[in-house]
């Protein structure tokens, strides 16, 4: 009989939009852009969520950054986002997971607990953290 582990469970995504005031770091981006520009980004985000929800965590961990995914320390994010993370109860020693989407142009920032990812912010303009550009 096979062993079951949380690493073989699918990922689950929940939304916790911490940063509603900033178009560049929240779902507000989708409401304030031109429809023709926003729809492809929205569709790409939904596609990424569908993909992430269909694979086990173990598989995600094996592909890492090559699959448009990386883990960053809390301290790598800008002060504004760190303040929002802290206010929402995310510990300062947390590592946050960043998923790239829309041809790797944009980032979805998540906190996690076991196999549940909480979408807490977005990076639509490369200002959430130093991208090393």
Secondary structure, DSSP 8 states (H G I E B T S, - for coil): -----GGGSB-EEEE----TT-GGGSTTHHHHS-HHHHHHHHHHHHHHHHHHHTSBHHHHHHHGGGGSEEEEEGGGB-HHHHHHHHHTT--TT-EEEEEEETTTTEEEEEEEETTEEEEEEEESSS-SB----
